[in-house]
Amino acid sequence: MKPAFLTVFLKEMRETLREKRTVALLVLFTLMYPVMFGVLMQQLIDRATRSEREGIELAVIGASQAPTLMAQLKQKNITVRESAAMDEPAIEALLQKGKVAGVLRLSDKFTENYTAMRPARVELWYDSAAEKNGQRREVEDVLEAYGANVASARLLAHGVSPATLAPIQVQRYDTGTNASRSAGLIGGMLSMLFFPAFFCGMSAAVDSTAGERERRSMEVLMAQPARAWEIVTGKWLMAGALALAGLTLELLLAHVVLGWLPLEELGMSWSLSWLDITLVCVVGLPLALLAAALQIALAMNAKSFKEAQSTLSIVLLLPMLPGVVVSMMELKTSLWMYAVPMLSNQTLLREVSKGVEVGALPYVLTFLSAALPTIAIVAFASWRMKSERYVLAV
């Protein structure tokens, strides 16, 4: 003979799965964020590597006056397109077409000033609203390097070492790994992966408590030979199963998407293994059950179906607060963060994605931080179920 709570669980799950439209919306919501995140990251990669794939096209007015500069531009994969003299409206019209990264105009006295070792004016026209700012910065780097080379050559011609202008030589060593840079950039996006734990079981939790009470089917259920804790446990496990399914699916899909993206083009990497993501999913189990227990308990104490929906919609904002506060205060990762539900899961995933050896304690704390309050909330809901005031909604 099956336990009573299992019978309630199967009954609630069948009724929930009959609502195919609701289930389809939950699946769509779960799949939407990883796919959207992957598309946005792919666009970022395409934008960052567009210069390497397509090259840079630069319109130059008066190119014949600086053949060395033109040669240096071509060495950096910058296509020089010589143009006739243009006034300012013509230059603006050319830039608006978006075919060139910028317009380089050499003054009429460029050669004269260059020969006389006076500053030779070069004008760089560009459109800051266009999507070619990266290409424009590469052109500026070439111009700066060219100016530095000319200055060094002039100093040597006067018997002065160029090292005189650089009394301090700074050598930079970046110890950050691709994985840590990845976590720094997409850490905030990773935190959103845990929200299905609070969304996927909410409608089922409300319908199986406040909804059944309004339909008067709760009285029939409570008249069966089942104790209050068995009824609550069955409903809680049903909502928790939906939340866990959504959370696991979202984490696994995000892992696949991030592993497929060429993040190395941005100097990043996604180093999590299937074992790592599996452990993250395992310690996410109590979070899904905590969300379901909280929703069941709050919906039970609401006097109507609409009130339960409104209450839970507001409560959904609570899981966001710890992560937002920590990010705004720019706090370093500390052990206490693993004792806060939701924040602990976000922190653990961020640290693991950096390639850091976190040890066993953060996993244990993350598991217990959600498991312990879950037991307390389920016990409270079971006690509340025994009250006639709940059944009569008074």
C-alpha positions in Angstrom: 0.0 0.0 0.0 1.4 3.4 -1.0 2.0 6.0 1.6 -0.7 8.7 1.7 1.6 11.5 0.9 2.7 9.7 -2.2 -0.9 9.3 -3.3 -1.5 13.0 -2.8 1.7 13.8 -4.7 0.7 11.7 -7.7 -2.8 13.1 -7.7 -1.5 16.7 -7.6 1.1 16.0 -10.3 -1.5 14.5 -12.7 -3.7 17.5 -12.2 -0.9 19.9 -12.9 0.4 18.1 -16.0 -3.1 18.1 -17.4 -2.8 21.9 -17.7 -0.6 21.7 -20.9 -0.7 25.4 -21.5 0.7 26.1 -18.0 3.4 23.4 -18.4 4.4 24.8 -21.9 4.7 28.3 -20.4 7.0 27.0 -17.6 9.2 25.1 -20.1 9.3 28.2 -22.3 10.3 30.4 -19.4 13.0 27.9 -18.3 14.5 27.7 -21.8 14.2 31.4 -22.6 16.9 32.8 -20.4 19.8 30.4 -21.4 19.0 30.8 -25.0 18.7 34.6 -24.8 21.9 34.7 -22.8 23.7 32.6 -25.4 22.5 34.9 -28.2 23.6 38.0 -26.5 27.0 36.5 -25.7 27.4 35.4 -29.4 26.6 38.9 -30.5 29.2 40.3 -28.1 31.8 37.9 -29.5 30.8 38.8 -33.1 31.1 42.5 -32.4 34.5 42.0 -30.7 36.0 39.9 -33.5 34.4 41.8 -36.4 37.6 43.8 -37.1 39.7 40.6 -37.4 37.2 39.0 -39.8 36.3 42.0 -41.9 39.3 44.3 -41.5 39.1 48.0 -41.0 38.4 50.4 -43.8 39.7 54.0 -43.3 39.2 56.9 -45.7 42.3 59.1 -45.9 42.5 62.6 -47.3 46.0 63.6 -48.3 47.5 60.1 -48.0 50.4 61.0 -50.3 51.9 63.3 -47.7 52.6 60.5 -45.2 53.6 57.3 -47.0 55.2 55.8 -43.9 52.1 56.3 -41.9 50.0 54.7 -44.6 52.3 51.7 -44.7 52.0 51.3 -40.9 48.2 51.4 -41.1 48.2 48.7 -43.8 50.5 46.5 -41.6 47.7 46.5 -39.0 45.1 45.1 -41.4 43.7 48.6 -42.0 42.6 49.2 -45.6 43.5 52.7 -46.6 41.0 54.3 -49.1 42.4 57.5 -50.5 39.8 60.2 -51.0 39.8 63.6 -52.5 39.4 66.7 -50.4 36.1 66.9 -48.7 34.4 69.5 -46.5 32.8 68.8 -43.2 29.2 68.0 -44.5 30.7 65.5 -47.0 32.7 63.8 -44.3 29.6 63.5 -42.1 27.6 62.1 -44.9 30.3 59.5 -45.6 30.5 58.5 -42.0 26.7 58.1 -41.8 26.8 55.5 -44.5 28.7 53.3 -42.1 31.2 51.9 -44.6 34.3 53.3 -43.1 35.6 53.3 -39.5 36.6 56.9 -39.8 38.1 59.6 -42.0 41.7 60.6 -41.5 42.4 64.1 -43.0 46.0 65.4 -43.1 46.3 69.2 -43.2 47.7 70.9 -46.3 50.9 71.8 -44.3 51.5 68.3 -43.0 54.6 67.7 -45.0 56.0 71.2 -44.3 55.4 70.9 -40.5 56.7 67.4 -40.4 60.0 68.4 -42.2 60.4 71.4 -39.9 59.9 69.1 -36.9 56.8 71.0 -35.9 53.5 69.3 -34.8 51.9 68.0 -38.0 48.1 68.1 -37.6 46.1 65.0 -38.3 42.3 65.0 -38.0 40.4 61.8 -37.2 36.7 62.1 -38.0 34.4 59.3 -36.6 30.8 58.7 -35.6 30.7 57.7 -31.9 27.1 56.5 -32.3 28.1 53.9 -34.9 29.2 50.3 -34.1 32.7 50.9 -35.2 34.2 52.3 -32.0 36.5 49.3 -31.6 37.9 49.8 -35.1 38.3 53.5 -34.4 40.4 52.8 -31.3 42.6 50.5 -33.3 43.3 53.4 -35.7 44.1 55.7 -32.8 46.5 53.1 -31.4 48.4 53.1 -34.8 48.5 56.9 -34.8 49.9 57.0 -31.3 52.5 54.3 -32.1 53.5 56.2 -35.2 53.9 59.5 -33.3 56.0 57.7 -30.6 58.3 56.2 -33.3 58.8 59.6 -35.0 59.5 61.2 -31.6 62.1 58.6 -30.8 63.8 59.0 -34.2 64.0 62.8 -33.7 65.6 62.4 -30.3 68.2 60.0 -31.6 69.0 62.4 -34.4 69.8 65.0 -31.8 71.9 62.6 -29.8 69.3 62.1 -27.0 68.3 58.6 -26.0 64.5 58.1 -26.1 64.8 56.3 -22.7 65.3 59.8 -21.2 61.6 60.4 -21.6 60.7 57.2 -19.8 62.5 57.2 -16.4 60.2 54.5 -15.0 59.4 51.4 -16.9 56.2 49.6 -15.7 55.9 46.0 -16.5 52.4 44.6 -16.0 51.6 40.9 -15.2 48.0 39.8 -15.2 47.5 36.7 -13.0 43.8 36.5 -13.8 42.8 33.4 -15.6 40.3 33.2 -18.4 37.9 31.4 -16.0 38.1 34.2 -13.4 37.6 36.9 -16.1 34.6 34.9 -17.3 33.1 34.8 -13.8 33.6 38.5 -13.4 31.8 39.4 -16.6 29.0 36.9 -16.6 28.7 36.4 -12.8 25.6 38.6 -12.6 24.0 36.7 -15.4 24.7 33.4 -13.8 22.8 34.4 -10.7 19.6 34.5 -12.7 19.9 30.8 -13.4 18.4 29.9 -10.0 15.1 31.8 -10.4 13.2 28.9 -11.9 13.3 27.4 -8.4 10.8 30.1 -7.4 8.8 30.4 -10.6 8.2 26.9 -11.9 6.3 25.6 -8.8 4.5 28.8 -7.9 1.3 28.3 -9.9 1.0 24.7 -8.9 1.5 25.6 -5.2 -1.2 28.3 -5.3 -3.7 26.1 -7.2 -3.2 23.1 -4.9 -3.9 25.2 -1.8 -5.9 28.4 -2.2 -7.3 27.2 -5.5 -8.6 23.9 -4.1 -10.0 25.7 -1.0 -12.1 28.0 -3.2 -13.3 25.1 -5.3 -14.2 23.2 -2.1 -12.2 20.2 -3.1 -9.9 20.6 -0.1 -12.7 19.5 2.2 -13.0 16.3 0.3 -9.3 15.7 0.4 -9.1 16.3 4.2 -12.0 13.9 4.7 -9.8 11.0 3.4 -7.8 8.8 5.8 -4.7 10.9 5.5 -3.0 13.0 8.2 -2.4 16.7 7.7 1.4 16.4 7.3 0.9 13.7 4.6 -1.4 16.1 2.6 1.0 19.0 3.0 4.0 16.8 2.1 2.4 15.5 -1.0 1.5 19.0 -2.2 4.9 20.3 -1.2 6.8 17.5 -3.1 4.7 18.1 -6.2 5.6 21.9 -6.3 9.2 21.1 -5.4 9.5 18.5 -8.2 8.4 21.2 -10.7 10.8 23.7 -9.3 13.6 21.2 -9.3 12.9 20.2 -12.8 13.0 23.8 -14.0 16.1 24.6 -12.1 18.0 21.6 -13.3 17.0 22.1 -16.9 18.1 25.7 -16.8 21.5 25.0 -15.3 22.2 22.1 -17.7 21.1 24.1 -20.7 23.2 27.1 -19.6 26.2 24.8 -19.2 25.8 23.5 -22.7 25.4 27.0 -24.2 28.4 28.4 -22.4 30.5 25.4 -23.3 29.5 25.8 -27.0 30.2 29.6 -27.2 33.8 30.6 -28.3 34.5 32.6 -25.2 38.2 32.4 -25.9 37.6 35.2 -28.5 37.0 37.5 -25.5 39.8 36.1 -23.4 37.5 34.0 -21.3 36.6 30.4 -20.9 33.9 28.2 -19.3 35.9 25.6 -17.4 33.1 23.8 -15.5 32.9 20.0 -16.0 29.8 17.9 -16.0 30.7 16.8 -12.5 30.8 20.4 -11.3 27.5 21.3 -12.8 26.0 18.1 -11.4 27.1 19.0 -7.8 25.7 22.5 -8.3 22.4 20.9 -9.3 22.5 18.5 -6.3 23.0 21.4 -3.8 20.2 23.3 -5.6 17.7 20.6 -4.6 17.0 22.1 -1.1 16.6 25.5 -2.7 13.8 24.2 -5.0 12.2 22.5 -2.0 12.5 25.6 0.1 10.8 27.7 -2.6 8.0 25.2 -2.8 7.6 25.0 1.0 7.5 28.8 1.3 4.9 29.1 -1.5 2.7 26.3 0.0 2.8 27.9 3.4 2.0 31.4 2.2 -0.7 30.3 -0.2 -2.4 28.3 2.6 -2.6 31.4 4.8 -4.1 33.6 2.0 -7.9 34.0 2.2 -8.4 33.8 -1.6 -6.7 32.6 -4.8 -6.0 36.2 -6.0 -4.6 37.1 -2.6 -2.2 34.1 -2.8 -1.0 35.1 -6.2 -0.4 38.7 -5.2 1.4 37.7 -2.1 3.7 35.3 -3.8 4.4 37.8 -6.6 5.8 40.2 -4.0 7.7 37.4 -2.2 9.4 36.5 -5.4 11.4 39.7 -5.1 13.0 38.5 -1.8 15.5 36.0 -3.4 16.9 38.9 -5.5 17.8 41.1 -2.5 20.9 39.3 -1.1 22.6 39.1 -4.5 21.7 42.7 -5.4 23.0 44.0 -2.0 26.3 42.0 -2.3 26.9 43.2 -5.8 26.2 46.9 -4.9 28.4 46.8 -1.9 31.1 45.0 -3.9 31.7 42.5 -1.0 34.3 39.9 -1.3 33.3 36.2 -1.1 33.1 35.2 2.5 32.0 32.0 4.3 28.9 33.6 5.7 27.5 34.0 2.1 27.1 30.2 1.9 24.7 30.4 4.9 22.2 32.6 3.1 19.7 30.7 0.8 19.8 31.6 -2.8 22.9 33.8 -2.3 24.8 30.6 -1.3 23.9 29.0 -4.6 24.9 32.0 -6.6 28.2 32.4 -4.8 29.0 28.7 -5.2 28.4 28.7 -8.9 30.4 31.9 -9.4 33.4 30.6 -7.4 33.4 27.2 -9.1 33.2 28.9 -12.5 36.4 30.8 -11.6 38.2 27.5 -11.3 38.7 28.0 -7.6 39.0 25.0 -5.3 36.2 25.7 -2.9 36.4 22.5 -0.8 33.5 20.5 0.7 32.4 23.0 3.3 30.7 25.5 0.9 28.7 22.7 -0.7 27.6 21.5 2.8 26.7 25.0 3.9 24.8 25.7 0.7 22.8 22.5 1.1 22.0 23.0 4.8 21.2 26.8 4.4 18.1 25.9 2.4 17.3 22.4 3.9 17.0 23.5 7.5 14.4 26.3 6.9 12.5 24.0 4.5 11.9 21.5 7.3 10.7 24.3 9.6 8.3 25.7 7.0 6.8 22.3 6.1 6.3 21.6 9.8 4.5 25.0 10.2 2.3 24.3 7.1 1.4 20.8 8.5 0.4 22.4 11.8 -1.7 25.0 9.9 -3.4 22.3 7.9 -4.9 20.9 11.1 -6.8 24.1 11.8 -10.5 24.4 10.8 -9.9 28.1 10.2 -7.7 27.2 7.2 -10.3 25.0 5.6 -13.1 27.5 6.2 -10.8 30.4 5.1 -11.5 32.5 8.2 
